[in-house]
Amino acid sequence: MNTALLKSCLLGAGILVSANAQSEIHYPTFEGPLMGQKAPGKIAEPFAPGVISTNKWEVEGVFSPDMNEFYYTRKIDKVITVVGFRKSNNVWQQYTQFKRRGEVTFSPDGNRMYMANGYKDRDGDGWSARKSLGPQIDRKDWGIMRLSASSNQTYVFDDYKGGDVIRISNLVNGVRQTPVKMPKHINSGKWTAHPFIAPDESYLIWDSERSDGFGDSDLYISFKQNDGTWGKAINMGDTVNSDKWDAYATVSSDGKYLMFNRGVGEDNNDIYWVDASIIETLRAKQ
């Protein structure tokens, strides 16, 4: 991972943020589902090219679970900002923006927005103030960029301060369990980070730089086995990964679309997406 991409990861933890004034972007009108975009095929392609994915720095595209909101993160004049769109009467319009303090993910019911070691809850037509996830998660000795939660409120999150590892914490009888490192076959390679756990906990996707990859970081998937253990780390293949930096995966709530980031040039990251049927193809081959 080069220096520019390392900085983009650290920015996900809410640091290295400039205090300069934000620059405004005037978006065209988006109509229809999926922010007005044609659904992707089985080879990864840019999302909303020329509008959302441009020749600048855009990352972390994610739809809300009801598919009526879309959020992404952009950098303009060194200011790191989350931009949110909402669909009303089949038209998408920007309705919010705020400084990023961790990568945006959602609880499967869509009522909570996680951002690293904090979260916001839905509050009327908007979101509450950011709150801490508590002392078991919100620790100064951990560097969390992304936290992902299942329907059972199992948390998986990365930790760049702790050696680029992924940790997991279950909720048992309403009690948050002490987070532990995931198995070695998941916490291998370099720059292991940015996990996404399926709502039903049937699979985990993350990114890492490994010897079996296509170059720089690739996306990997592990499927939960019948005995509750996590299966081998499977490279998601060349229809998803490239010889560039591929990272930060999420899957839409309907299970149809895999979205992720790709580094396409110096200080130029784009949002890509692909038909998520690749997940079931890989499950059959595990």
C-alpha positions in Angstrom: 0.0 0.0 0.0 1.5 3.4 -1.0 1.7 6.4 1.2 -1.4 8.1 -0.3 -3.5 5.0 0.3 -2.2 4.6 3.8 -3.3 8.2 4.5 -6.8 7.4 3.1 -7.1 4.5 5.6 -6.0 6.7 8.5 -8.5 9.3 7.4 -11.1 6.6 7.9 -10.2 6.6 11.6 -11.0 10.3 11.8 -7.5 11.8 11.8 -5.5 13.9 9.3 -8.6 16.0 8.7 -8.0 19.6 7.6 -10.0 22.4 9.0 -10.2 24.3 5.7 -13.6 25.4 4.4 -15.5 22.9 2.3 -16.0 23.3 -1.4 -19.5 22.8 -2.7 -20.5 20.3 -5.4 -23.6 20.7 -7.4 -25.0 17.3 -8.3 -27.2 16.6 -11.3 -30.7 15.1 -10.7 -30.7 11.3 -10.1 -33.9 9.5 -10.8 -34.9 5.9 -10.2 -33.5 3.2 -8.1 -29.7 2.8 -7.3 -29.1 6.5 -7.6 -30.3 6.3 -11.2 -27.5 4.0 -12.2 -27.7 0.9 -14.4 -27.0 -2.2 -12.3 -23.4 -3.5 -12.8 -22.5 -6.8 -14.4 -20.2 -9.5 -13.3 -17.0 -7.5 -13.8 -16.4 -4.6 -11.4 -17.0 -1.1 -12.9 -17.1 2.5 -11.5 -20.2 3.7 -9.7 -21.8 6.8 -11.2 -18.7 7.7 -13.3 -18.0 11.4 -13.8 -20.4 12.3 -11.0 -19.7 10.3 -7.8 -16.6 8.5 -9.1 -14.4 11.2 -10.7 -10.7 11.9 -11.1 -10.6 13.0 -7.4 -10.8 11.1 -4.1 -14.1 9.4 -3.5 -14.5 6.3 -1.2 -16.9 4.3 0.9 -20.1 4.2 -1.1 -22.9 2.5 0.8 -26.7 2.3 0.4 -28.9 2.3 3.5 -30.7 -1.0 4.1 -33.9 0.3 2.6 -32.0 1.3 -0.5 -33.5 4.8 -0.2 -30.4 6.6 0.9 -26.8 6.6 -0.4 -23.7 7.9 1.3 -20.1 8.3 0.2 -17.0 10.1 1.3 -15.2 12.8 -0.7 -12.1 15.0 -0.2 -12.2 18.5 -1.5 -9.4 21.0 -0.5 -8.2 18.4 2.0 -11.6 18.3 3.8 -13.0 14.8 4.4 -16.8 14.8 4.2 -19.5 12.3 4.2 -22.3 13.2 1.7 -25.7 11.7 2.1 -28.5 11.5 -0.6 -32.1 10.5 0.0 -34.7 9.4 -2.5 -38.1 11.1 -2.5 -40.8 10.7 -5.2 -38.2 8.6 -7.2 -35.7 11.6 -7.2 -32.4 11.5 -5.3 -31.2 14.8 -3.6 -28.4 15.6 -1.3 -29.8 16.1 2.2 -26.8 16.0 4.6 -23.1 16.2 4.9 -20.8 15.9 7.9 -17.2 15.5 8.8 -16.1 11.9 8.7 -15.1 10.2 12.0 -14.9 6.6 10.8 -16.3 4.7 7.9 -20.1 4.7 7.6 -21.8 1.3 7.9 -25.4 0.5 8.9 -27.1 -1.9 11.3 -29.1 -4.3 9.2 -32.4 -2.6 10.2 -31.0 0.7 9.1 -31.7 2.5 12.3 -28.1 2.9 13.4 -25.2 4.3 11.5 -21.8 3.0 12.8 -18.7 5.1 12.4 -15.6 3.3 13.8 -15.9 3.4 17.6 -19.0 5.5 17.6 -22.5 5.6 16.1 -25.6 7.7 15.4 -29.2 6.7 15.7 -32.0 7.8 13.5 -33.7 10.9 15.0 -36.8 12.0 13.2 -35.8 12.9 9.7 -32.1 12.9 10.5 -29.5 11.5 12.8 -28.6 11.9 16.5 -25.2 13.3 17.6 -22.4 10.8 17.5 -22.1 8.6 20.6 -19.5 6.2 21.9 -19.9 2.4 21.6 -18.5 2.1 25.2 -15.3 1.2 26.8 -15.0 -2.3 25.3 -14.9 -0.8 21.8 -13.9 2.8 22.3 -10.3 2.3 23.4 -7.4 4.6 22.8 -5.0 1.7 22.2 -7.1 0.5 19.2 -7.2 2.1 15.9 -10.6 1.4 14.4 -11.4 2.5 10.9 -14.5 0.4 10.2 -16.9 -1.5 12.4 -19.6 -3.8 10.9 -22.5 -5.3 12.7 -24.7 -8.3 12.1 -28.4 -8.7 12.9 -27.4 -10.4 16.2 -25.2 -7.3 16.9 -22.0 -9.2 16.5 -19.3 -6.6 15.8 -16.3 -7.1 13.6 -13.8 -4.2 13.3 -10.2 -3.5 12.3 -7.4 -2.2 14.4 -4.4 -0.6 12.8 -2.8 0.3 16.1 -2.9 -3.4 17.2 -1.0 -4.7 14.1 -3.5 -4.5 11.3 -5.9 -7.1 12.7 -9.6 -7.8 12.7 -11.4 -8.4 16.0 -14.8 -9.8 16.7 -17.2 -9.3 19.6 -20.5 -11.2 20.2 -23.5 -10.1 22.1 -24.6 -12.9 24.5 -27.8 -12.5 26.5 -27.6 -8.8 26.0 -24.0 -8.6 27.3 -21.3 -7.3 25.0 -18.4 -9.8 25.0 -14.7 -8.9 25.1 -13.5 -8.5 21.5 -10.9 -11.1 20.4 -8.7 -11.4 17.4 -10.2 -13.4 14.5 -8.3 -16.6 13.4 -4.8 -16.4 11.9 -6.0 -17.3 8.4 -8.0 -14.1 8.4 -5.4 -12.0 10.2 -2.6 -12.7 7.7 -0.9 -10.6 5.1 -0.4 -6.9 5.3 -2.8 -4.0 5.8 -5.6 -6.4 6.9 -8.6 -4.1 7.4 -12.1 -2.9 6.6 -14.3 -5.9 7.5 -17.9 -6.4 6.4 -20.0 -9.1 8.1 -23.2 -10.4 6.4 -26.3 -9.7 8.4 -26.8 -13.4 9.0 -23.1 -13.9 9.7 -22.8 -16.4 6.9 -19.7 -14.7 5.5 -17.1 -12.0 6.2 -15.4 -9.8 3.5 -12.2 -7.8 4.2 -9.1 -6.6 2.4 -5.5 -7.6 2.7 -2.2 -7.6 0.8 -1.1 -11.2 0.3 1.2 -13.3 -1.8 -1.7 -14.9 -3.7 -3.2 -11.5 -4.6 -3.3 -9.6 -7.9 -1.2 -6.7 -6.5 -1.6 -4.3 -3.6 -4.6 -5.1 -1.4 -7.3 -7.5 -2.6 -10.8 -8.4 -1.3 -11.1 -11.7 0.5 -14.1 -13.7 1.7 -14.5 -16.4 4.4 -17.7 -18.4 4.9 -18.9 -19.5 8.3 -18.9 -23.3 8.6 -21.6 -25.6 10.0 -19.5 -25.9 13.2 -19.4 -22.1 13.7 -15.8 -21.7 12.7 -14.6 -19.4 9.8 -13.5 -21.1 6.6 -10.4 -20.4 4.6 -9.6 -17.0 3.2 -10.7 -16.9 -0.5 -9.4 -14.3 -2.9 -12.5 -12.9 -4.6 -10.9 -13.2 -8.0 -10.1 -11.0 -11.0 -13.7 -10.0 -11.8 -13.5 -8.0 -8.5 -9.8 -7.5 -7.7 -7.2 -5.8 -9.9 -3.5 -5.0 -9.7 -4.4 -1.8 -7.9 -5.6 -1.2 -4.3 -9.0 -2.8 -3.8 -10.6 -2.4 -0.4 -13.6 -1.3 1.8 -16.3 -3.8 0.6 -20.0 -3.6 1.5 -22.9 -5.6 0.2 -26.3 -4.1 -0.4 -29.1 -5.3 1.9 -30.8 -7.1 -1.0 -27.7 -9.1 -1.6 -27.4 -7.9 -5.2 -24.4 -5.5 -5.3 -20.9 -5.5 -3.9 -19.5 -2.0 -3.5 -15.8 -1.2 -2.8 -13.0 1.2 -3.4 -10.2 1.1 -6.0 -7.1 3.3 -6.1 -6.8 4.3 -9.7 -4.1 7.0 -9.5 -2.2 9.3 -7.2 -4.8 10.7 -4.7 -7.5 9.3 -7.0 -9.7 6.7 -5.4 -13.0 5.6 -7.0 -16.1 3.7 -5.9 -16.6 0.5 -7.8 -19.5 -2.0 -7.8 -20.2 -5.5 -9.2 -22.9 -8.1 -9.2 -22.7 -9.8 -5.8 -23.6 -13.2 -7.3 -19.8 -13.8 -7.1 -20.4 -14.5 -3.4 -22.5 -17.5 -4.1 -20.2 -18.7 -6.8 -17.3 -18.6 -4.3 -19.4 -20.3 -1.6 -20.0 -23.2 -4.0 -16.2 -23.6 -4.5 -15.0 -23.4 -0.9 
